[in-house]
Amino acid sequence: MTSESISPNASIRVTTHEESPVALSLDVEVDAKRVDKAFDRAYRDLGRNVRVKGFRPGKVPRSVLEKLYAPQIAEQIEQALVSETIGEAIEQSGVEPVAEPAIEAGSPAAVQTDFNYTVRVEIKPKFELPNLDGLPAVKPLVDVSDSEVDEQLEALRTRNAPAVEEPDGTQVENGHIVSLDFVGRIDGEPFEGGSGQGVELEIGSDSFIPGFEDQLVGAVSGDDVEVHVTFPEEYGNDELAGRDAVFACHVAAVKRKQLPELDDDFAKDMGDFETLDALRERIRRDMTAEQERESKRVLRKSLLDALVDRTSFAVPPGMVDRQLEQQIQAAHRRLQGQIPHEAIHQQIEQWREQWRDQSEREVREMLLLEAVVADQKIEVTDEEVDARIAEMAEQQSLPADVLERAYGDEQLKRGLRAQLLDERALAFLEGRAKVAETTDA
């Protein structure tokens, strides 16, 4: 499909061509008069500043300037005209780009001629929503059993157990905690990150390289043990992956966890609990809340699965790229300082390949929820955005005005508004869904 539009002052003409359901090309023609003005302005500015032998400053004839600087001026005018007119051309065409436009342009040929360039833009796809009544969905039942509470209580007991030193001569077994000094070598040379002092290692936790902990079993405090391991092929650091290493280890101490009694005193140590029963009730309440969150997540995912399966449309690649880069940047921030810089960048290339499908799926879901919002005329008021900010402040134990200042940026508020709209759209779908409750986790 092709359409043409002309600016009110007739200085640019835009012809729009549909290249795909999510891509358009805009052929932009800038009127010769506007081009001439750009040339006049450029040569006037050049004449004020350039120094040419034989001419006084500001008195260099344009013909001389053209002979000396024509290629540079043409390139400068190309950039200036595109910069001046691209926003006007996009607005005139009525399109809303969802990614950075791609521009193809050549230098203006000469004065008294039109200047042409092409802008390729990606747009959101147009599609029809399916019938939104009775979408199939599943919702796990929320049911916290006594045995699950007991498991959490035992885990809490284990995490808070103090480590006490074993008598001299006690041999290391699974479950022991060893205080370890070690130096790792590959081909006889120490390597970065391969040494440690006073490192606390629980035997059997599989915290270290496979096979490392097993070779410490049977040692006693004061022993020196030589540990031979091979780094996994999929290890995060390519310089170590698949390599054989030898660790010279000194067992400085052997400790065991001393489990506290499960009684009211233990409950008091864990916080504001008078009795063990009160602690159990808090654990049950927290587990119930977590199961409810997970149940809602599964329900909403199944709703989106049903909506995706019933709605076919193309996804703009630029939106997928942007979503993917946001995920990668977030992961980069989380890992920065934890693993070597080079290892992070090697991992990033793997993420770009591994996460693309998921990023496309997330963009597809976002577009579908936007369509539901528009179809049902769902709105969120400024007061509702402010109320959510106040709720977040309370959850984070922050003064409301601190978070309000943080969300004073309109971009942050727009993001929060979009989140609320998505929640409303999902709540609308839930209210009309055909939900099957399940006991599956």
VEXDREN-2710 file (C-alpha; in Angstrom, 1 decimal):
% VEXDREN-2710
k/r/px/py/pz
1/MET/0.0/0.0/0.0
2/THR/1.3/3.5/-0.9
3/SER/0.1/6.9/0.2
4/GLU/1.4/10.4/-0.3
5/SER/1.3/13.5/1.9
6/ILE/2.6/17.1/1.4
7/SER/3.6/19.4/4.3
8/PRO/1.4/22.5/4.7
9/ASN/4.1/24.8/3.5
10/ALA/4.9/22.3/0.6
11/SER/8.6/22.2/1.6
12/ILE/8.5/18.4/1.9
13/ARG/6.6/15.6/0.3
14/VAL/6.3/12.1/1.9
15/THR/5.3/8.9/0.2
16/THR/4.7/6.0/2.4
17/HIS/5.1/2.4/1.3
18/GLU/4.1/-0.7/3.3
19/GLU/7.0/-3.2/3.3
20/SER/5.5/-5.6/5.8
21/PRO/2.8/-5.6/8.5
22/VAL/5.3/-4.1/10.9
23/ALA/7.6/-2.0/8.6
24/LEU/7.1/1.0/6.4
25/SER/9.4/3.1/4.2
26/LEU/9.0/6.8/3.9
27/ASP/10.4/8.4/0.7
28/VAL/11.0/12.0/1.7
29/GLU/11.4/14.7/-0.9
30/VAL/12.7/18.1/0.3
31/ASP/11.8/21.0/-2.0
32/ALA/14.6/22.7/-3.9
33/LYS/13.9/26.0/-2.3
34/ARG/14.5/24.6/1.1
35/VAL/17.7/22.9/-0.2
36/ASP/18.9/26.2/-1.6
37/LYS/18.3/28.0/1.7
38/ALA/20.4/25.3/3.4
39/PHE/23.2/25.8/0.9
40/ASP/23.0/29.6/1.3
41/ARG/23.2/29.3/5.1
42/ALA/26.0/26.8/5.1
43/TYR/28.2/28.9/2.7
44/ARG/27.4/32.0/4.6
45/ASP/28.5/30.5/7.9
46/LEU/31.6/29.0/6.2
47/GLY/32.5/32.3/4.7
48/ARG/32.5/34.0/8.1
49/ASN/35.0/31.5/9.6
50/VAL/37.2/30.1/6.8
51/ARG/40.6/31.6/6.0
52/VAL/41.6/31.6/2.2
53/LYS/44.9/33.0/1.0
54/GLY/44.4/36.2/-1.0
55/PHE/41.0/37.1/0.5
56/ARG/40.1/39.1/3.6
57/PRO/38.1/37.2/6.3
58/GLY/34.4/37.2/5.4
59/LYS/35.1/38.3/1.8
60/VAL/35.8/34.9/0.1
61/PRO/33.5/34.6/-3.0
62/ARG/31.1/31.7/-2.9
63/SER/32.4/30.3/-6.1
64/VAL/35.8/29.9/-4.5
65/LEU/34.3/28.3/-1.4
66/GLU/32.4/25.9/-3.7
67/LYS/35.6/24.8/-5.5
68/LEU/37.3/24.2/-2.1
69/TYR/34.6/22.8/0.1
70/ALA/31.7/21.5/-2.1
71/PRO/32.0/17.8/-0.9
72/GLN/32.1/18.7/2.8
73/ILE/29.3/21.2/2.5
74/ALA/27.1/18.7/0.6
75/GLU/27.6/16.1/3.4
76/GLN/26.9/18.8/6.1
77/ILE/23.7/19.8/4.3
78/GLU/22.6/16.1/4.0
79/GLN/22.9/15.7/7.8
80/ALA/21.2/19.1/8.5
81/LEU/18.3/18.5/6.1
82/VAL/17.6/15.0/7.4
83/SER/17.8/16.3/11.0
84/GLU/15.5/19.2/10.3
85/THR/12.9/17.2/8.4
86/ILE/12.7/13.6/9.7
87/GLY/10.5/14.5/12.6
88/GLU/8.2/16.5/10.4
89/ALA/8.1/13.7/7.8
90/ILE/7.2/11.0/10.4
91/GLU/4.5/13.2/11.9
92/GLN/3.2/14.1/8.5
93/SER/3.0/10.4/7.5
94/GLY/1.0/9.6/10.7
95/VAL/3.1/6.6/11.7
96/GLU/4.3/5.9/15.2
97/PRO/7.8/4.2/15.1
98/VAL/8.5/1.6/17.8
99/ALA/12.3/1.5/17.1
100/GLU/15.0/3.8/15.9
101/PRO/14.4/4.7/12.3
102/ALA/16.9/3.6/9.6
103/ILE/17.9/6.4/7.2
104/GLU/19.3/6.0/3.6
105/ALA/20.4/9.3/2.1
106/GLY/22.9/10.7/-0.4
107/SER/24.4/14.1/-0.5
108/PRO/22.4/16.8/-2.2
109/ALA/23.4/16.9/-5.9
110/ALA/23.4/20.7/-6.3
111/VAL/21.4/23.8/-5.7
112/GLN/18.0/24.2/-7.4
113/THR/17.3/20.5/-7.1
114/ASP/15.2/18.5/-4.7
115/PHE/16.8/16.4/-2.0
116/ASN/15.5/12.8/-1.4
117/TYR/16.1/10.3/1.3
118/THR/14.3/7.2/2.7
119/VAL/13.3/6.4/6.2
120/ARG/12.5/2.9/7.2
121/VAL/10.4/2.6/10.4
122/GLU/8.9/-0.3/12.4
123/ILE/5.4/0.1/13.6
124/LYS/3.1/-1.9/15.9
125/PRO/1.1/-4.6/14.1
126/LYS/-2.6/-4.3/13.6
127/PHE/-4.7/-7.4/14.6
128/GLU/-8.1/-8.4/15.9
129/LEU/-8.4/-9.9/19.3
130/PRO/-10.2/-13.2/19.6
131/ASN/-13.3/-13.7/21.7
132/LEU/-12.2/-12.8/25.3
133/ASP/-15.0/-14.7/27.1
134/GLY/-14.2/-18.1/28.4
135/LEU/-10.4/-18.2/27.7
136/PRO/-9.1/-21.5/29.3
137/ALA/-6.8/-21.0/32.3
138/VAL/-5.5/-23.1/35.2
139/LYS/-5.1/-22.0/38.8
140/PRO/-3.2/-24.1/41.4
141/LEU/-5.0/-24.5/44.7
142/VAL/-3.4/-22.8/47.7
143/ASP/-2.9/-25.3/50.5
144/VAL/0.0/-25.2/52.9
145/SER/0.3/-28.5/54.8
146/ASP/1.7/-29.1/58.3
147/SER/4.6/-31.1/56.8
148/GLU/5.6/-28.1/54.5
149/VAL/5.6/-25.8/57.6
150/ASP/7.8/-28.4/59.4
151/GLU/10.2/-28.4/56.5
152/GLN/10.5/-24.6/56.5
153/LEU/11.0/-24.7/60.3
154/GLU/13.7/-27.3/60.0
155/ALA/15.4/-25.2/57.3
156/LEU/15.3/-22.2/59.5
157/ARG/16.8/-24.2/62.3
158/THR/19.6/-25.4/60.1
159/ARG/20.4/-21.9/58.7
160/ASN/20.6/-20.5/62.2
161/ALA/22.7/-23.3/63.7
162/PRO/26.0/-22.1/65.1
163/ALA/29.1/-23.9/63.9
164/VAL/31.2/-25.4/66.8
165/GLU/34.7/-26.8/66.4
166/GLU/35.0/-30.6/66.5
167/PRO/37.6/-32.3/68.9
168/ASP/41.1/-32.7/67.4
169/GLY/41.4/-35.8/65.3
170/THR/37.8/-35.7/64.1
171/GLN/37.7/-36.9/60.4
172/VAL/35.8/-34.7/57.9
173/GLU/32.4/-36.2/56.9
174/ASN/29.5/-35.0/54.8
175/GLY/27.8/-32.2/56.8
176/HIS/31.0/-31.0/58.4
177/ILE/32.1/-27.4/57.8
178/VAL/35.8/-27.0/57.1
179/SER/37.8/-23.8/57.4
180/LEU/40.1/-24.0/54.4
181/ASP/43.2/-22.3/53.0
182/PHE/44.0/-23.2/49.4
183/VAL/46.0/-22.3/46.4
184/GLY/44.9/-23.6/42.9
185/ARG/47.4/-24.2/40.1
186/ILE/47.0/-25.1/36.4
187/ASP/50.2/-26.5/34.8
188/GLY/52.0/-25.5/38.0
189/GLU/51.0/-21.8/37.8
190/PRO/48.5/-20.1/40.2
191/PHE/45.5/-18.7/38.4
192/GLU/43.3/-15.7/39.2
193/GLY/40.5/-16.5/41.6
194/GLY/42.0/-19.9/42.5
195/SER/43.2/-19.0/46.1
196/GLY/41.5/-18.4/49.4
197/GLN/42.1/-18.2/53.1
198/GLY/39.7/-19.0/55.9
199/VAL/37.1/-20.1/53.4
200/GLU/34.1/-21.9/55.2
201/LEU/33.0/-24.9/53.1
202/GLU/30.2/-27.3/54.0
203/ILE/31.1/-30.7/52.8
204/GLY/28.3/-32.2/50.6
205/SER/26.9/-28.8/49.7
206/ASP/28.4/-29.0/46.1
207/SER/29.5/-25.4/46.4
208/PHE/32.8/-26.0/44.8
209/ILE/33.9/-27.7/41.6
210/PRO/32.6/-31.3/41.2
211/GLY/34.9/-33.7/43.1
212/PHE/36.6/-31.0/45.2
213/GLU/34.6/-31.7/48.4
214/ASP/34.8/-35.5/48.2
215/GLN/38.6/-35.4/48.4
216/LEU/38.5/-33.6/51.7
217/VAL/36.5/-36.4/53.4
218/GLY/38.6/-38.3/55.9
219/ALA/41.0/-35.4/56.6
220/VAL/41.5/-34.0/60.1
221/SER/42.3/-30.5/61.3
222/GLY/45.8/-29.5/60.4
223/ASP/46.1/-31.8/57.4
224/ASP/47.4/-30.7/54.0
225/VAL/45.5/-32.2/51.2
226/GLU/46.2/-32.1/47.4
227/VAL/42.9/-32.0/45.5
228/HIS/42.8/-32.8/41.8
229/VAL/39.8/-31.5/39.8
230/THR/38.8/-30.8/36.2
231/PHE/36.8/-27.6/35.6
232/PRO/33.4/-28.3/33.8
233/GLU/33.3/-27.7/30.0
234/GLU/30.5/-25.2/30.6
235/TYR/32.3/-23.3/33.3
236/GLY/31.6/-19.5/33.2
237/ASN/35.3/-18.6/32.6
238/ASP/36.5/-19.9/29.2
239/GLU/40.1/-19.7/30.3
240/LEU/39.4/-22.4/33.0
241/ALA/36.7/-24.4/31.3
242/GLY/37.7/-28.0/30.8
243/ARG/41.2/-27.5/32.4
244/ASP/42.8/-29.7/35.0
245/ALA/43.8/-28.0/38.2
246/VAL/45.5/-29.0/41.5
247/PHE/44.6/-27.3/44.8
248/ALA/47.0/-27.3/47.7
249/CYS/44.6/-27.3/50.6
250/HIS/45.2/-26.8/54.4
251/VAL/42.4/-27.9/56.7
252/ALA/42.5/-25.2/59.4
253/ALA/39.5/-26.4/61.4
254/VAL/36.7/-29.0/61.3
255/LYS/33.3/-27.8/62.6
256/ARG/29.8/-29.1/62.8
257/LYS/26.4/-27.4/63.1
258/GLN/24.9/-27.5/66.5
259/LEU/21.2/-27.5/65.9
260/PRO/19.2/-25.5/68.5
261/GLU/16.2/-27.0/70.2
262/LEU/12.8/-26.2/68.6
263/ASP/11.2/-24.5/71.5
264/ASP/9.8/-21.1/72.5
265/ASP/13.4/-19.8/73.1
266/PHE/14.3/-20.6/69.5
267/ALA/11.1/-18.7/68.3
268/LYS/12.1/-15.7/70.4
269/ASP/15.6/-15.7/68.8
270/MET/14.0/-15.7/65.4
271/GLY/12.1/-12.4/65.9
272/ASP/9.0/-11.0/67.6
273/PHE/7.5/-14.4/68.5
274/GLU/6.5/-15.4/72.0
275/THR/6.0/-19.1/71.3
276/LEU/7.0/-21.7/68.8
277/ASP/3.4/-21.9/67.7
278/ALA/3.5/-18.2/66.8
279/LEU/6.5/-18.8/64.7
280/ARG/4.8/-21.7/63.0
281/GLU/1.8/-19.5/62.2
282/ARG/4.0/-16.8/60.7
283/ILE/5.7/-19.4/58.5
284/ARG/2.3/-20.7/57.4
285/ARG/1.1/-17.2/56.6
286/ASP/4.2/-16.4/54.6
287/MET/4.1/-19.7/52.7
288/THR/0.4/-19.1/52.0
289/ALA/1.1/-15.6/50.6
290/GLU/3.9/-17.1/48.4
291/GLN/1.6/-19.8/47.1
292/GLU/-1.1/-17.3/46.3
293/ARG/1.4/-15.2/44.3
294/GLU/2.6/-18.3/42.5
295/SER/-1.0/-19.4/41.8
296/LYS/-1.8/-16.0/40.3
297/ARG/1.3/-16.1/38.2
298/VAL/0.4/-19.5/36.8
299/LEU/-3.2/-18.4/36.2
300/ARG/-2.1/-15.3/34.3
301/LYS/0.5/-17.1/32.3
302/SER/-2.1/-19.7/31.2
303/LEU/-4.4/-16.8/30.2
304/LEU/-1.7/-15.2/28.1
305/ASP/-0.8/-18.6/26.6
306/ALA/-4.4/-19.0/25.5
307/LEU/-4.5/-15.4/24.1
308/VAL/-1.2/-15.9/22.3
309/ASP/-2.3/-19.2/20.8
310/ARG/-5.5/-17.5/19.4
311/THR/-3.9/-14.4/18.0
312/SER/-1.5/-14.4/15.1
313/PHE/0.5/-11.3/14.2
314/ALA/4.1/-10.2/13.3
315/VAL/6.3/-8.8/16.0
316/PRO/8.5/-5.8/15.2
317/PRO/12.2/-7.0/15.4
318/GLY/13.3/-3.6/16.9
319/MET/10.9/-4.1/19.9
320/VAL/12.4/-7.5/20.5
321/ASP/15.9/-6.1/20.3
322/ARG/15.1/-3.4/22.8
323/GLN/13.4/-5.9/25.2
324/LEU/16.4/-8.3/24.9
325/GLU/18.9/-5.5/25.6
326/GLN/17.0/-4.4/28.7
327/GLN/17.1/-8.0/30.0
328/ILE/20.9/-8.2/29.3
329/GLN/21.6/-4.9/30.9
330/ALA/19.7/-5.9/34.0
331/ALA/21.6/-9.2/34.2
332/HIS/24.9/-7.4/33.6
333/ARG/24.2/-5.1/36.6
334/ARG/23.4/-8.0/38.8
335/LEU/26.6/-9.8/37.9
336/GLN/29.0/-6.8/37.8
337/GLY/31.7/-7.3/40.4
338/GLN/30.8/-10.9/41.0
339/ILE/32.6/-12.5/38.0
340/PRO/35.4/-11.2/35.8
341/HIS/34.6/-8.5/33.2
342/GLU/35.6/-10.7/30.3
343/ALA/33.4/-13.6/31.5
344/ILE/30.4/-11.3/31.6
345/HIS/30.9/-10.2/28.0
346/GLN/31.3/-13.7/26.8
347/GLN/28.1/-14.6/28.6
348/ILE/26.3/-11.7/27.1
349/GLU/26.7/-13.1/23.6
350/GLN/25.2/-16.4/24.7
351/TRP/22.3/-14.5/26.3
352/ARG/21.5/-12.7/23.1
353/GLU/21.0/-16.1/21.4
354/GLN/19.3/-17.9/24.3
355/TRP/16.9/-15.2/25.4
356/ARG/15.7/-13.9/22.0
357/ASP/12.6/-16.2/21.9
358/GLN/11.6/-15.2/25.4
359/SER/12.0/-11.5/24.6
360/GLU/9.8/-12.0/21.5
361/ARG/7.2/-13.7/23.6
362/GLU/7.2/-10.9/26.2
363/VAL/6.8/-8.3/23.4
364/ARG/3.9/-10.3/22.0
365/GLU/2.2/-10.4/25.4
366/MET/2.7/-6.7/25.9
367/LEU/1.1/-5.9/22.5
368/LEU/-1.8/-8.2/23.4
369/LEU/-2.4/-6.6/26.7
370/GLU/-2.2/-3.1/25.1
371/ALA/-4.9/-4.3/22.7
372/VAL/-7.1/-5.5/25.6
373/VAL/-6.7/-2.1/27.3
374/ALA/-7.7/-0.3/24.1
375/ASP/-10.6/-2.7/23.3
376/GLN/-12.1/-2.4/26.8
377/LYS/-11.2/1.3/27.2
378/ILE/-9.4/0.5/30.5
379/GLU/-8.0/3.6/32.2
380/VAL/-5.7/4.4/35.2
381/THR/-6.0/7.8/36.9
382/ASP/-3.2/10.0/38.3
383/GLU/-4.6/9.3/41.8
384/GLU/-4.3/5.6/41.3
385/VAL/-0.7/5.9/40.2
386/ASP/0.0/8.0/43.4
387/ALA/-1.8/5.4/45.5
388/ARG/0.4/2.7/44.1
389/ILE/3.5/4.7/44.9
390/ALA/2.3/5.2/48.5
391/GLU/1.7/1.4/48.7
392/MET/5.2/0.7/47.4
393/ALA/6.7/3.1/50.0
394/GLU/4.9/1.3/52.8
395/GLN/6.1/-2.1/51.6
396/GLN/9.7/-0.8/51.4
397/SER/9.4/1.0/54.8
398/LEU/10.3/4.3/53.1
399/PRO/8.7/7.7/53.7
400/ALA/6.1/8.3/50.9
401/ASP/7.7/11.6/49.9
402/VAL/11.0/9.8/49.2
403/LEU/9.5/7.4/46.7
404/GLU/7.3/10.2/45.3
405/ARG/10.4/12.2/44.5
406/ALA/12.0/9.1/42.9
407/TYR/8.8/8.8/40.8
408/GLY/8.8/12.5/39.9
409/ASP/10.3/11.5/36.6
410/GLU/7.5/11.2/34.2
411/GLN/9.1/8.3/32.5
412/LEU/9.0/6.3/35.7
413/LYS/5.4/7.2/36.2
414/ARG/4.6/6.1/32.7
415/GLY/6.1/2.8/33.4
416/LEU/4.1/2.4/36.6
417/ARG/0.9/3.4/34.8
418/ALA/1.6/0.8/32.1
419/GLN/2.1/-1.8/34.8
420/LEU/-1.3/-0.9/36.4
421/LEU/-3.0/-1.0/33.0
422/ASP/-1.5/-4.5/32.4
423/GLU/-2.8/-5.6/35.8
424/ARG/-6.3/-4.3/35.0
425/ALA/-6.3/-6.0/31.6
426/LEU/-5.3/-9.3/33.2
427/ALA/-7.9/-8.9/35.9
428/PHE/-10.5/-8.3/33.2
429/LEU/-9.5/-11.6/31.4
430/GLU/-9.5/-13.5/34.7
431/GLY/-13.1/-12.3/35.4
432/ARG/-14.2/-13.9/32.1
433/ALA/-11.9/-16.9/32.0
434/LYS/-12.9/-20.6/32.3
435/VAL/-10.6/-21.5/35.2
436/ALA/-9.7/-25.0/36.1
437/GLU/-8.3/-25.4/39.6
438/THR/-5.5/-27.9/40.0
439/THR/-3.4/-29.4/42.8
440/ASP/-0.3/-29.5/40.5
441/ALA/2.5/-27.2/41.7
END
